[in-house]
Amino acid sequence: MMRVLLALLMFGFAGEIPAQDTSQPPVIVRSVLPEETPVVGQAILLRVTVLVPTWLPQPPQFPSLETPNLIVRLPSRATNPVSETIEGETWSGVSRVYRLYPMVPGKFSVVQKTVSVTYADPETRAPVSIDVPLEPIVFEATVPMGAEALKPLIVAQELTLTQDIEGTDGVLSQGDAVTRTVTAKITGSSALFLPPLIAPIVGDAARAYSKEPAVSESEDRGVLSGTRTETTSYVAQFGGTLELAPIAVQWFNTETNKVETTQLEGATVKIDAPAAPVEPVVSRQKIVGVVVVLAILAATLRILQRYVAPPVIAWLRRRRDQRLNSEAYASSLVSKAIRAHDLSQIYRALPLWESRCPGQSGRGLQIALAAVGKGLYSNDAGDSRAWRALSEAFDVDRSRRLARSRPGALPPLNPT
């Protein structure tokens, strides 16, 4: 009976406990961008807020938002505590402000970033760690109207140029030096937008030695500024004139919404020293290159002559001797003499051919030779027919001899 009453009491109390409100997630991470259209080189304030229903035992781990062509800076006191009332409950957390500086026009997208948050569980007060995805941060940077033609694109509140040139008093001698230091200061943008300032010199009167540019940035009450300092020393080498070119930088002034030009004057320095030597028509490097190529060709030719040419020449000679000592070559001499209608040459070529093609000449060849001789000495009108008959008789006689000289050759069916 007591067990039944106890069960009823427990059931009754359980029915009176309200259901837990799960409409709100345990952690809220919110990112907010300004509604204004971003401008290249100008700061965009991104605020990321983390809220929990209890408290944060540890500071949240905010992600790095580094993206190509996007400068990310954290101002002083970038992270601050915040609180907010959500559905009648006070939520606490922190808020971090990023300053984003797009370096080029176009669309930027920062995605797949998370915030690591550790908060106290509302029921157990035990610390709970969770990685909360950050909403995609998407915006598009534009170029101010009127600044489209600027290269490089510099958008700032102020830009100044200063320079210091040392060693220009009087005429320089060989070995004397002139040092030029140029400093550009920009306000309202990053010093990374500043281009190279000191241009290379023209001519051989002096040699330039440049230091690495020194770039620095600072922030004062939310306004980013920076400087770029370049230093180049010029050492006199030969007689002539050292021309230090003037410097001009175009930039867009956000205060006046106009393109302005900041300039520095150049300088001319005389050098009293021996004249520069006349360079040869062909440079030393080209001469060395030609010599190397010729040496390689000579070595290659020597290798060919020593190792490749002898066996090739010997092979060609063997092939030539084989051809000259062959029956085919001797028969070609006879055929050539017949085509030339040269009877004396025929009688000189026939013995050579007969020695290389053993056998007895047929009667037909002898008759044809006699007919040709008769025609030559009697001026017979059938001379061309006699030469044609001689050519045919020689072909028949040659075929007969070659057939008999082959091993295992059968005798002709109708011998003549």
DRENDO-1510 file (C-alpha; in Angstrom, 1 decimal, always signed):
<recs>
REC; n; res; u; v; w
REC; 1; MET; +0.0; +0.0; +0.0 .
REC; 2; MET; +2.8; +2.4; +0.9 .
REC; 3; ARG; +4.5; +1.5; -2.4 .
REC; 4; VAL; +1.4; +2.5; -4.3 .
REC; 5; LEU; +1.0; +5.8; -2.5 .
REC; 6; LEU; +4.7; +6.5; -3.1 .
REC; 7; ALA; +4.3; +5.8; -6.8 .
REC; 8; LEU; +1.3; +8.1; -7.0 .
REC; 9; LEU; +3.1; +10.9; -5.2 .
REC; 10; MET; +6.1; +10.5; -7.5 .
REC; 11; PHE; +3.8; +10.5; -10.5 .
REC; 12; GLY; +2.0; +13.6; -9.4 .
REC; 13; PHE; +5.2; +15.6; -8.8 .
REC; 14; ALA; +6.6; +14.5; -12.1 .
REC; 15; GLY; +3.6; +15.7; -13.9 .
REC; 16; GLU; +3.9; +19.2; -12.3 .
REC; 17; ILE; +7.6; +19.7; -13.5 .
REC; 18; PRO; +7.6; +22.0; -16.5 .
REC; 19; ALA; +9.2; +20.7; -19.7 .
REC; 20; GLN; +12.6; +22.2; -20.5 .
REC; 21; ASP; +12.6; +24.9; -23.1 .
REC; 22; THR; +14.8; +23.8; -26.0 .
REC; 23; SER; +13.9; +26.6; -28.4 .
REC; 24; GLN; +17.2; +28.3; -27.9 .
REC; 25; PRO; +20.6; +26.5; -28.7 .
REC; 26; PRO; +23.1; +26.3; -25.8 .
REC; 27; VAL; +25.5; +28.7; -27.6 .
REC; 28; ILE; +24.8; +31.6; -30.0 .
REC; 29; VAL; +27.5; +32.8; -32.3 .
REC; 30; ARG; +26.6; +35.8; -34.4 .
REC; 31; SER; +28.6; +37.7; -37.0 .
REC; 32; VAL; +27.5; +41.2; -38.2 .
REC; 33; LEU; +28.9; +43.3; -41.1 .
REC; 34; PRO; +28.0; +46.9; -41.8 .
REC; 35; GLU; +25.3; +47.6; -44.4 .
REC; 36; GLU; +27.6; +50.1; -46.3 .
REC; 37; THR; +29.3; +48.9; -49.4 .
REC; 38; PRO; +33.0; +48.2; -48.6 .
REC; 39; VAL; +35.7; +50.2; -50.4 .
REC; 40; VAL; +39.1; +48.8; -51.4 .
REC; 41; GLY; +41.7; +49.8; -48.8 .
REC; 42; GLN; +39.2; +51.0; -46.2 .
REC; 43; ALA; +38.4; +49.2; -43.0 .
REC; 44; ILE; +35.3; +47.0; -42.7 .
REC; 45; LEU; +34.2; +46.3; -39.1 .
REC; 46; LEU; +33.2; +42.7; -38.5 .
REC; 47; ARG; +31.7; +41.9; -35.1 .
REC; 48; VAL; +31.6; +38.3; -33.9 .
REC; 49; THR; +29.5; +37.8; -30.7 .
REC; 50; VAL; +29.4; +34.6; -28.6 .
REC; 51; LEU; +26.5; +34.2; -26.0 .
REC; 52; VAL; +25.7; +31.5; -23.5 .
REC; 53; PRO; +22.9; +31.1; -21.0 .
REC; 54; THR; +25.3; +30.8; -18.1 .
REC; 55; TRP; +28.9; +32.0; -18.2 .
REC; 56; LEU; +32.2; +31.2; -19.9 .
REC; 57; PRO; +34.8; +29.4; -17.7 .
REC; 58; GLN; +37.3; +30.0; -20.5 .
REC; 59; PRO; +37.7; +32.6; -23.2 .
REC; 60; PRO; +36.3; +31.5; -26.6 .
REC; 61; GLN; +38.9; +30.6; -29.3 .
REC; 62; PHE; +38.1; +32.8; -32.2 .
REC; 63; PRO; +39.2; +31.7; -35.7 .
REC; 64; SER; +41.7; +33.4; -38.0 .
REC; 65; LEU; +40.0; +35.1; -40.9 .
REC; 66; GLU; +43.1; +35.4; -43.1 .
REC; 67; THR; +42.0; +35.2; -46.8 .
REC; 68; PRO; +43.9; +36.0; -50.0 .
REC; 69; ASN; +43.9; +39.8; -50.8 .
REC; 70; LEU; +42.3; +40.6; -47.4 .
REC; 71; ILE; +44.2; +42.2; -44.6 .
REC; 72; VAL; +42.8; +41.3; -41.1 .
REC; 73; ARG; +43.7; +43.4; -38.1 .
REC; 74; LEU; +42.6; +43.3; -34.5 .
REC; 75; PRO; +42.3; +46.8; -33.0 .
REC; 76; SER; +43.2; +47.5; -29.4 .
REC; 77; ARG; +40.7; +46.1; -27.0 .
REC; 78; ALA; +39.2; +44.0; -29.8 .
REC; 79; THR; +37.5; +41.6; -27.4 .
REC; 80; ASN; +35.0; +42.8; -24.7 .
REC; 81; PRO; +32.4; +41.2; -22.4 .
REC; 82; VAL; +28.7; +41.5; -23.4 .
REC; 83; SER; +25.3; +40.5; -22.2 .
REC; 84; GLU; +21.9; +40.3; -23.8 .
REC; 85; THR; +18.4; +39.5; -22.8 .
REC; 86; ILE; +16.9; +36.5; -24.7 .
REC; 87; GLU; +13.3; +35.5; -24.0 .
REC; 88; GLY; +13.5; +37.1; -20.6 .
REC; 89; GLU; +16.8; +35.4; -19.6 .
REC; 90; THR; +20.1; +37.2; -19.4 .
REC; 91; TRP; +22.8; +35.6; -21.6 .
REC; 92; SER; +26.4; +36.6; -21.2 .
REC; 93; GLY; +29.4; +36.3; -23.5 .
REC; 94; VAL; +32.1; +38.2; -25.4 .
REC; 95; SER; +32.3; +40.1; -28.6 .
REC; 96; ARG; +35.3; +40.5; -30.9 .
REC; 97; VAL; +35.8; +43.2; -33.5 .
REC; 98; TYR; +37.9; +42.5; -36.7 .
REC; 99; ARG; +39.1; +45.2; -39.1 .
REC; 100; LEU; +39.0; +43.8; -42.7 .
REC; 101; TYR; +40.9; +45.7; -45.4 .
REC; 102; PRO; +40.2; +44.4; -49.0 .
REC; 103; MET; +43.2; +44.9; -51.2 .
REC; 104; VAL; +41.5; +44.4; -54.5 .
REC; 105; PRO; +38.0; +44.9; -55.8 .
REC; 106; GLY; +35.7; +41.9; -56.1 .
REC; 107; LYS; +33.8; +39.4; -54.0 .
REC; 108; PHE; +35.3; +38.0; -50.8 .
REC; 109; SER; +34.1; +34.9; -49.0 .
REC; 110; VAL; +35.2; +33.6; -45.6 .
REC; 111; VAL; +33.7; +30.2; -44.9 .
REC; 112; GLN; +34.2; +27.0; -42.9 .
REC; 113; LYS; +35.3; +28.8; -39.8 .
REC; 114; THR; +34.4; +27.7; -36.2 .
REC; 115; VAL; +34.5; +29.2; -32.7 .
REC; 116; SER; +35.6; +27.0; -29.9 .
REC; 117; VAL; +33.4; +27.7; -26.9 .
REC; 118; THR; +33.5; +26.4; -23.3 .
REC; 119; TYR; +30.5; +27.2; -21.2 .
REC; 120; ALA; +28.9; +26.1; -17.9 .
REC; 121; ASP; +26.1; +23.6; -18.3 .
REC; 122; PRO; +22.8; +25.2; -17.1 .
REC; 123; GLU; +21.9; +22.2; -14.9 .
REC; 124; THR; +25.1; +20.7; -13.7 .
REC; 125; ARG; +27.4; +23.8; -14.0 .
REC; 126; ALA; +30.0; +21.5; -15.4 .
REC; 127; PRO; +32.1; +23.0; -18.3 .
REC; 128; VAL; +31.0; +21.9; -21.7 .
REC; 129; SER; +33.2; +22.5; -24.8 .
REC; 130; ILE; +31.7; +22.8; -28.3 .
REC; 131; ASP; +32.8; +24.0; -31.7 .
REC; 132; VAL; +30.2; +26.3; -33.2 .
REC; 133; PRO; +30.3; +27.0; -37.0 .
REC; 134; LEU; +30.6; +30.7; -37.9 .
REC; 135; GLU; +28.2; +32.0; -40.4 .
REC; 136; PRO; +29.7; +32.6; -43.9 .
REC; 137; ILE; +31.1; +36.1; -44.2 .
REC; 138; VAL; +30.5; +37.3; -47.7 .
REC; 139; PHE; +30.9; +40.8; -49.1 .
REC; 140; GLU; +32.0; +42.6; -52.2 .
REC; 141; ALA; +34.6; +45.5; -52.3 .
REC; 142; THR; +34.3; +48.3; -54.9 .
REC; 143; VAL; +36.5; +51.1; -56.2 .
REC; 144; PRO; +35.4; +54.7; -55.5 .
REC; 145; MET; +34.0; +56.5; -58.5 .
REC; 146; GLY; +36.9; +58.4; -60.2 .
REC; 147; ALA; +39.6; +56.1; -58.9 .
REC; 148; GLU; +39.1; +53.3; -61.5 .
REC; 149; ALA; +42.3; +54.2; -63.5 .
REC; 150; LEU; +44.6; +54.3; -60.5 .
REC; 151; LYS; +47.5; +51.8; -60.6 .
REC; 152; PRO; +48.2; +50.9; -57.9 .
REC; 153; LEU; +44.9; +51.7; -56.3 .
REC; 154; ILE; +45.5; +53.7; -53.1 .
REC; 155; VAL; +42.5; +54.9; -51.2 .
REC; 156; ALA; +43.3; +56.9; -48.0 .
REC; 157; GLN; +42.7; +60.0; -45.9 .
REC; 158; GLU; +46.1; +61.4; -46.4 .
REC; 159; LEU; +49.4; +60.5; -48.1 .
REC; 160; THR; +52.7; +62.4; -47.8 .
REC; 161; LEU; +56.2; +62.0; -49.2 .
REC; 162; THR; +59.4; +63.2; -47.7 .
REC; 163; GLN; +63.0; +62.6; -48.8 .
REC; 164; ASP; +66.6; +63.2; -47.6 .
REC; 165; ILE; +69.5; +63.3; -50.1 .
REC; 166; GLU; +73.0; +63.2; -48.6 .
REC; 167; GLY; +76.3; +63.8; -50.4 .
REC; 168; THR; +75.2; +66.1; -53.2 .
REC; 169; ASP; +77.4; +69.0; -52.2 .
REC; 170; GLY; +79.7; +69.7; -55.1 .
REC; 171; VAL; +81.0; +67.4; -57.8 .
REC; 172; LEU; +81.6; +63.7; -56.9 .
REC; 173; SER; +84.8; +61.9; -57.4 .
REC; 174; GLN; +85.2; +58.2; -58.2 .
REC; 175; GLY; +84.2; +56.2; -55.1 .
REC; 176; ASP; +82.1; +59.0; -53.5 .
REC; 177; ALA; +78.6; +58.1; -52.5 .
REC; 178; VAL; +75.1; +59.8; -52.5 .
REC; 179; THR; +72.4; +58.4; -50.3 .
REC; 180; ARG; +68.7; +59.0; -51.0 .
REC; 181; THR; +66.0; +58.1; -48.4 .
REC; 182; VAL; +62.3; +58.4; -49.3 .
REC; 183; THR; +59.5; +58.0; -46.8 .
REC; 184; ALA; +55.8; +57.7; -47.7 .
REC; 185; LYS; +53.3; +58.0; -44.9 .
REC; 186; ILE; +49.7; +56.9; -45.4 .
REC; 187; THR; +46.7; +57.6; -43.1 .
REC; 188; GLY; +43.4; +55.8; -43.3 .
REC; 189; SER; +44.8; +52.7; -45.0 .
REC; 190; SER; +47.5; +50.1; -44.8 .
REC; 191; ALA; +51.1; +50.8; -45.8 .
REC; 192; LEU; +51.0; +47.6; -47.9 .
REC; 193; PHE; +49.2; +49.6; -50.6 .
REC; 194; LEU; +52.2; +51.8; -51.1 .
REC; 195; PRO; +54.2; +51.0; -54.3 .
REC; 196; PRO; +58.0; +51.0; -54.7 .
REC; 197; LEU; +59.2; +54.6; -54.6 .
REC; 198; ILE; +62.8; +54.9; -55.8 .
REC; 199; ALA; +63.2; +54.0; -59.5 .
REC; 200; PRO; +66.4; +52.4; -60.9 .
REC; 201; ILE; +69.0; +54.8; -62.4 .
REC; 202; VAL; +70.0; +54.9; -66.1 .
REC; 203; GLY; +73.6; +54.7; -67.2 .
REC; 204; ASP; +76.9; +53.4; -65.7 .
REC; 205; ALA; +78.0; +56.6; -64.0 .
REC; 206; ALA; +77.2; +55.2; -60.6 .
REC; 207; ARG; +76.2; +51.8; -59.1 .
REC; 208; ALA; +73.1; +51.6; -56.8 .
REC; 209; TYR; +72.9; +49.7; -53.6 .
REC; 210; SER; +69.4; +49.5; -52.1 .
REC; 211; LYS; +68.3; +48.4; -48.6 .
REC; 212; GLU; +65.2; +46.4; -47.9 .
REC; 213; PRO; +62.2; +48.7; -47.6 .
REC; 214; ALA; +61.1; +49.3; -44.1 .
REC; 215; VAL; +57.3; +49.0; -43.7 .
REC; 216; SER; +55.4; +49.7; -40.4 .
REC; 217; GLU; +51.8; +50.1; -39.4 .
REC; 218; SER; +50.0; +51.7; -36.4 .
REC; 219; GLU; +46.4; +52.4; -35.3 .
REC; 220; ASP; +45.1; +55.4; -33.4 .
REC; 221; ARG; +41.4; +55.5; -32.4 .
REC; 222; GLY; +40.4; +53.1; -35.1 .
REC; 223; VAL; +42.4; +54.8; -37.9 .
REC; 224; LEU; +45.0; +52.7; -39.5 .
REC; 225; SER; +48.2; +54.3; -40.8 .
REC; 226; GLY; +51.6; +53.3; -41.9 .
REC; 227; THR; +54.9; +54.2; -43.5 .
REC; 228; ARG; +57.2; +52.9; -46.2 .
REC; 229; THR; +60.9; +53.9; -46.1 .
REC; 230; GLU; +63.3; +53.2; -48.9 .
REC; 231; THR; +67.1; +53.9; -48.8 .
REC; 232; THR; +69.5; +53.7; -51.8 .
REC; 233; SER; +73.1; +54.6; -51.9 .
REC; 234; TYR; +74.8; +55.5; -55.2 .
REC; 235; VAL; +78.6; +55.0; -55.5 .
REC; 236; ALA; +80.3; +57.0; -58.3 .
REC; 237; GLN; +82.1; +54.9; -60.9 .
REC; 238; PHE; +82.7; +56.8; -64.1 .
REC; 239; GLY; +82.6; +60.3; -65.3 .
REC; 240; GLY; +79.2; +61.7; -66.2 .
REC; 241; THR; +75.9; +62.6; -64.6 .
REC; 242; LEU; +73.9; +60.8; -61.9 .
REC; 243; GLU; +70.1; +61.5; -62.4 .
REC; 244; LEU; +67.9; +60.9; -59.4 .
REC; 245; ALA; +64.4; +60.7; -60.9 .
REC; 246; PRO; +61.5; +62.7; -59.4 .
REC; 247; ILE; +58.8; +60.6; -57.6 .
REC; 248; ALA; +55.0; +61.0; -58.0 .
REC; 249; VAL; +52.3; +58.9; -56.4 .
REC; 250; GLN; +48.6; +59.2; -57.4 .
REC; 251; TRP; +46.0; +58.3; -54.8 .
REC; 252; PHE; +42.3; +58.8; -54.0 .
REC; 253; ASN; +41.5; +61.1; -51.1 .
REC; 254; THR; +38.5; +59.9; -49.2 .
REC; 255; GLU; +38.1; +63.4; -47.6 .
REC; 256; THR; +37.7; +65.2; -50.9 .
REC; 257; ASN; +36.6; +62.2; -53.0 .
REC; 258; LYS; +39.2; +63.2; -55.6 .
REC; 259; VAL; +42.3; +61.8; -57.1 .
REC; 260; GLU; +45.4; +63.7; -56.0 .
REC; 261; THR; +49.1; +63.5; -56.8 .
REC; 262; THR; +51.9; +63.7; -54.2 .
REC; 263; GLN; +55.3; +64.5; -55.6 .
REC; 264; LEU; +59.0; +64.8; -54.8 .
REC; 265; GLU; +61.7; +66.6; -56.8 .
REC; 266; GLY; +64.6; +64.7; -58.3 .
REC; 267; ALA; +68.3; +65.7; -58.3 .
REC; 268; THR; +71.2; +65.9; -60.7 .
REC; 269; VAL; +74.8; +65.1; -59.5 .
REC; 270; LYS; +78.0; +65.6; -61.5 .
REC; 271; ILE; +80.7; +63.0; -61.4 .
REC; 272; ASP; +84.3; +63.8; -62.2 .
REC; 273; ALA; +86.0; +60.5; -62.9 .
REC; 274; PRO; +87.5; +58.6; -65.9 .
REC; 275; ALA; +85.1; +57.7; -68.6 .
REC; 276; ALA; +83.5; +54.3; -68.7 .
REC; 277; PRO; +85.3; +51.7; -70.8 .
REC; 278; VAL; +83.8; +51.0; -74.2 .
REC; 279; GLU; +82.0; +47.7; -74.2 .
REC; 280; PRO; +83.0; +45.4; -77.1 .
REC; 281; VAL; +80.5; +44.8; -79.8 .
REC; 282; VAL; +80.3; +41.2; -78.6 .
REC; 283; SER; +80.0; +40.8; -74.9 .
REC; 284; ARG; +82.4; +38.6; -72.9 .
REC; 285; GLN; +79.5; +36.4; -72.0 .
REC; 286; LYS; +78.7; +35.8; -75.7 .
REC; 287; ILE; +82.3; +35.1; -76.5 .
REC; 288; VAL; +82.5; +32.5; -73.7 .
REC; 289; GLY; +79.3; +30.9; -74.9 .
REC; 290; VAL; +80.6; +30.7; -78.5 .
REC; 291; VAL; +83.9; +29.2; -77.3 .
REC; 292; VAL; +82.0; +26.6; -75.2 .
REC; 293; VAL; +79.8; +25.6; -78.2 .
REC; 294; LEU; +82.8; +25.3; -80.5 .
REC; 295; ALA; +84.7; +23.2; -77.9 .
REC; 296; ILE; +81.7; +20.9; -77.6 .
REC; 297; LEU; +81.4; +20.6; -81.4 .
REC; 298; ALA; +85.2; +19.9; -81.7 .
REC; 299; ALA; +85.0; +17.2; -79.1 .
REC; 300; THR; +81.9; +15.7; -80.8 .
REC; 301; LEU; +83.7; +15.7; -84.2 .
REC; 302; ARG; +86.8; +14.1; -82.7 .
REC; 303; ILE; +84.7; +11.3; -81.2 .
REC; 304; LEU; +82.9; +10.8; -84.5 .
REC; 305; GLN; +86.2; +10.6; -86.4 .
REC; 306; ARG; +87.8; +8.3; -84.0 .
REC; 307; TYR; +85.0; +5.9; -83.0 .
REC; 308; VAL; +82.1; +6.3; -85.5 .
REC; 309; ALA; +83.7; +7.3; -88.8 .
REC; 310; PRO; +86.2; +4.3; -89.3 .
REC; 311; PRO; +83.6; +1.5; -89.1 .
REC; 312; VAL; +81.2; +3.4; -91.2 .
REC; 313; ILE; +83.8; +4.2; -93.9 .
REC; 314; ALA; +85.0; +0.6; -93.9 .
REC; 315; TRP; +81.4; -0.6; -94.3 .
REC; 316; LEU; +80.8; +1.7; -97.2 .
REC; 317; ARG; +84.0; +0.6; -98.9 .
REC; 318; ARG; +83.0; -3.1; -98.5 .
REC; 319; ARG; +79.6; -2.3; -100.0 .
REC; 320; ARG; +81.3; -0.4; -102.9 .
REC; 321; ASP; +83.8; -3.3; -103.5 .
REC; 322; GLN; +81.0; -5.8; -103.4 .
REC; 323; ARG; +79.0; -3.8; -106.0 .
REC; 324; LEU; +82.0; -3.3; -108.3 .
REC; 325; ASN; +82.9; -7.0; -108.2 .
REC; 326; SER; +79.4; -8.2; -108.7 .
REC; 327; GLU; +77.8; -9.7; -111.8 .
REC; 328; ALA; +75.1; -7.1; -111.7 .
REC; 329; TYR; +77.6; -4.3; -112.0 .
REC; 330; ALA; +79.3; -6.0; -115.0 .
REC; 331; SER; +76.0; -6.6; -116.7 .
REC; 332; SER; +75.0; -3.0; -116.2 .
REC; 333; LEU; +78.2; -1.9; -118.1 .
REC; 334; VAL; +77.1; -4.1; -121.0 .
REC; 335; SER; +73.6; -2.8; -121.0 .
REC; 336; LYS; +74.8; +0.8; -120.8 .
REC; 337; ALA; +77.1; +0.3; -123.8 .
REC; 338; ILE; +74.2; -1.3; -125.8 .
REC; 339; ARG; +71.9; +1.7; -125.0 .
REC; 340; ALA; +74.7; +4.0; -126.1 .
REC; 341; HIS; +75.2; +2.1; -129.3 .
REC; 342; ASP; +78.9; +1.8; -128.5 .
REC; 343; LEU; +80.1; -1.5; -130.0 .
REC; 344; SER; +83.7; -1.1; -128.9 .
REC; 345; GLN; +82.6; -0.5; -125.3 .
REC; 346; ILE; +80.4; -3.6; -125.6 .
REC; 347; TYR; +83.4; -5.8; -126.5 .
REC; 348; ARG; +85.4; -4.3; -123.6 .
REC; 349; ALA; +82.5; -5.0; -121.1 .
REC; 350; LEU; +81.5; -8.4; -122.3 .
REC; 351; PRO; +84.7; -10.3; -121.1 .
REC; 352; LEU; +84.3; -8.8; -117.6 .
REC; 353; TRP; +80.7; -9.9; -117.4 .
REC; 354; GLU; +81.4; -13.3; -118.7 .
REC; 355; SER; +84.1; -13.8; -116.1 .
REC; 356; ARG; +81.5; -13.1; -113.4 .
REC; 357; CYS; +78.7; -15.0; -115.0 .
REC; 358; PRO; +80.2; -18.4; -116.0 .
REC; 359; GLY; +78.8; -20.2; -119.0 .
REC; 360; GLN; +78.9; -20.2; -122.8 .
REC; 361; SER; +77.3; -17.4; -124.8 .
REC; 362; GLY; +74.4; -18.5; -126.8 .
REC; 363; ARG; +74.3; -18.4; -130.6 .
REC; 364; GLY; +71.6; -15.7; -130.5 .
REC; 365; LEU; +74.0; -13.2; -128.8 .
REC; 366; GLN; +76.7; -13.9; -131.3 .
REC; 367; ILE; +74.3; -13.4; -134.2 .
REC; 368; ALA; +73.0; -10.2; -132.7 .
REC; 369; LEU; +76.5; -8.8; -132.3 .
REC; 370; ALA; +77.4; -9.7; -135.9 .
REC; 371; ALA; +74.2; -8.0; -137.1 .
REC; 372; VAL; +75.1; -4.8; -135.2 .
REC; 373; GLY; +78.6; -4.8; -136.7 .
REC; 374; LYS; +77.3; -5.4; -140.2 .
REC; 375; GLY; +74.9; -2.5; -139.8 .
REC; 376; LEU; +77.6; -0.1; -138.6 .
REC; 377; TYR; +79.9; -0.8; -141.4 .
REC; 378; SER; +77.3; -1.1; -144.2 .
REC; 379; ASN; +75.0; +1.8; -143.1 .
REC; 380; ASP; +72.1; -0.6; -143.1 .
REC; 381; ALA; +68.7; +1.1; -142.6 .
REC; 382; GLY; +67.7; -1.6; -140.0 .
REC; 383; ASP; +70.4; -0.5; -137.6 .
REC; 384; SER; +68.0; +0.4; -134.7 .
REC; 385; ARG; +66.3; -3.0; -135.0 .
REC; 386; ALA; +69.7; -4.7; -134.8 .
REC; 387; TRP; +70.5; -2.8; -131.5 .
REC; 388; ARG; +67.1; -3.7; -130.1 .
REC; 389; ALA; +67.7; -7.4; -131.0 .
REC; 390; LEU; +71.1; -7.2; -129.4 .
REC; 391; SER; +69.6; -5.9; -126.1 .
REC; 392; GLU; +67.0; -8.7; -126.1 .
REC; 393; ALA; +69.6; -11.4; -126.9 .
REC; 394; PHE; +71.9; -10.2; -124.1 .
REC; 395; ASP; +69.0; -10.3; -121.6 .
REC; 396; VAL; +68.1; -13.8; -122.7 .
REC; 397; ASP; +71.7; -15.0; -122.5 .
REC; 398; ARG; +72.2; -13.4; -119.0 .
REC; 399; SER; +69.0; -15.0; -117.7 .
REC; 400; ARG; +70.1; -18.4; -119.0 .
REC; 401; ARG; +73.5; -18.2; -117.4 .
REC; 402; LEU; +72.1; -17.0; -114.0 .
REC; 403; ALA; +69.6; -19.8; -114.0 .
REC; 404; ARG; +72.3; -22.4; -114.5 .
REC; 405; SER; +74.6; -20.9; -111.9 .
REC; 406; ARG; +72.0; -21.1; -109.1 .
REC; 407; PRO; +72.3; -24.3; -107.0 .
REC; 408; GLY; +69.5; -26.8; -107.8 .
REC; 409; ALA; +68.3; -24.9; -110.8 .
REC; 410; LEU; +66.3; -27.0; -113.3 .
REC; 411; PRO; +67.3; -27.0; -116.9 .
REC; 412; PRO; +65.1; -25.1; -119.4 .
REC; 413; LEU; +62.1; -27.0; -120.8 .
REC; 414; ASN; +62.9; -26.0; -124.4 .
REC; 415; PRO; +66.7; -25.6; -124.7 .
REC; 416; THR; +67.8; -23.7; -127.8 .
</recs>
